[in-house]
Amino acid sequence: MTSLNTRPNIDGPDDFYAELLALHEGLSKAESDALNARLILILANHIGDRDVLREAMQAAARAGEKPASNG
C-alpha cells in the first residue's frame, strides 16, 4: 500500500494552477462544478488505491473544517 503524498509534488505548480484556472474560464458555476467532479473521478481512477483515496478524502475534509472560535 502506498500512503498519500501531501508534500509539494507538481512540477511548475504555478503553471499548473494557471492551466486549471484557464480550463474553467467561461464556464458557469454548474459547468465548473461538473468539470471538477469529472476531473476528480478521472484522477481517482488513475490513483486506484482505495486506501490512498480514503486518506485524500479525509485530508480534504479536515482542510475544509473551520477552526474553533475562541470566545
DADASUL-V785399 format. One record per residue. N is the residue number from 1. RES is the residue in one small letter. NEAR is the number of other C-alpha atoms within 8 Angstrom. Layout:
BEGIN
n,res,near
N,RES,NEAR
N,RES,NEAR
END
This chain:
BEGIN
n,res,near
1,m,4
2,t,6
3,s,7
4,l,8
5,n,5
6,t,5
7,r,4
8,p,4
9,n,6
10,i,6
11,d,4
12,g,6
13,p,7
14,d,6
15,d,7
16,f,9
17,y,8
18,a,8
19,e,8
20,l,8
21,l,8
22,a,7
23,l,6
24,h,9
25,e,6
26,g,4
27,l,8
28,s,6
29,k,6
30,a,7
31,e,8
32,s,10
33,d,8
34,a,8
35,l,9
36,n,8
37,a,8
38,r,8
39,l,8
40,i,8
41,l,8
42,i,8
43,l,8
44,a,9
45,n,7
46,h,6
47,i,8
48,g,7
49,d,8
50,r,6
51,d,9
52,v,11
53,l,12
54,r,8
55,e,10
56,a,9
57,m,8
58,q,8
59,a,8
60,a,8
61,a,8
62,r,7
63,a,6
64,g,6
65,e,6
66,k,4
67,p,4
68,a,4
69,s,4
70,n,3
71,g,2
END
